[in-house]
Amino acid sequence: MVLADWALWLGHRDPATHLRDTYDSDDGFRRIVAAHHGAVPLVASCVANIGGKRVQYPQRGDIGIVGSPINIHRQFGAIHDGSGWLVRMHGGFGRMTARMLAAWRI
């Protein structure tokens, strides 16, 4: 939900309101991702709710999915800081160097 929270912070309506309170564990979250066949289609459906546009070259503030193109359990929502991707980790945000699977401007 970090990407949806970012969209809210930017002033958009909640793009993931239909997902809130529908899971209470990592396993529940993984089931939702699997039902959408990966994080990219899941986030794309949420971004469409607020009129976001897919981009090839992310800039500061854009959101994306980074990680494995084949293992949906190794795909991570990220926020671009202008020079790289930040993901939520235990204790805050940290930089992740990983393959960009998709990016959107919201």
C-alpha positions in Angstrom: 0.0 0.0 0.0 3.0 2.3 0.1 2.4 3.4 -3.5 -1.2 4.1 -2.8 -0.2 6.1 0.3 2.3 8.0 -1.8 -0.5 8.9 -4.3 -2.7 10.1 -1.3 0.2 12.2 -0.1 0.5 13.8 -3.5 -3.2 14.8 -3.3 -4.8 12.0 -5.4 -7.8 10.1 -4.2 -7.0 6.6 -2.9 -6.2 4.4 -6.0 -6.3 1.2 -3.9 -9.4 1.8 -1.8 -10.8 -1.5 -3.1 -7.8 -3.3 -1.6 -7.6 -1.7 1.8 -8.5 -4.0 4.7 -8.7 -7.0 2.4 -5.6 -8.7 3.8 -3.9 -8.9 7.2 -0.7 -10.8 6.5 2.1 -11.2 3.9 0.3 -14.4 2.7 -2.9 -12.4 2.1 -1.0 -9.8 0.2 0.8 -12.4 -1.9 -2.6 -14.0 -2.8 -3.8 -10.6 -4.1 -0.6 -10.2 -6.2 -1.0 -13.7 -7.5 -4.7 -13.2 -8.4 -3.6 -10.2 -10.6 -0.7 -12.2 -12.1 2.0 -10.0 -10.6 2.6 -6.6 -9.1 2.7 -4.8 -12.5 -0.9 -5.5 -13.5 -2.0 -4.9 -9.9 -0.4 -1.5 -9.7 -1.5 -0.7 -13.3 -5.1 -1.2 -12.3 -4.7 1.1 -9.3 -2.9 3.8 -11.3 -5.7 3.7 -13.9 -8.0 4.8 -11.1 -6.3 8.1 -10.8 -5.3 8.7 -14.4 -1.6 7.9 -14.1 0.4 7.3 -17.2 3.1 4.7 -17.9 6.5 6.1 -18.5 9.8 4.7 -19.9 12.1 7.1 -18.1 11.0 7.7 -14.5 11.7 11.0 -12.7 11.6 12.1 -9.1 8.2 11.2 -7.6 7.2 8.6 -10.1 6.2 5.1 -8.9 7.2 1.8 -10.3 7.7 -1.9 -9.8 11.2 -3.3 -9.6 12.5 -6.8 -9.3 12.1 -10.1 -11.0 10.1 -10.3 -14.2 9.3 -14.0 -13.6 9.0 -14.4 -9.8 5.9 -12.4 -8.6 7.1 -12.8 -5.0 10.2 -10.8 -5.8 8.5 -7.7 -7.3 8.5 -4.5 -5.2 6.7 -1.3 -5.3 9.1 1.6 -5.4 9.3 5.4 -5.6 11.8 7.1 -7.8 13.9 9.8 -6.0 15.5 11.2 -9.2 18.5 9.0 -9.2 17.1 5.6 -8.2 14.4 3.5 -6.6 13.4 3.6 -2.9 11.4 0.8 -1.4 9.9 0.4 2.1 12.1 -1.9 4.2 11.9 -2.7 7.9 12.6 0.6 9.6 12.0 2.9 6.7 12.9 3.4 3.1 16.1 2.2 1.4 17.6 2.2 -2.0 17.1 -0.9 -4.2 19.1 -1.6 -7.3 16.9 -3.9 -9.4 15.4 -4.2 -12.8 12.6 -1.7 -13.5 9.5 -3.7 -14.7 7.2 -0.7 -15.1 6.9 2.9 -14.0 4.1 5.5 -13.9 3.8 9.2 -13.5 0.9 10.0 -11.1 
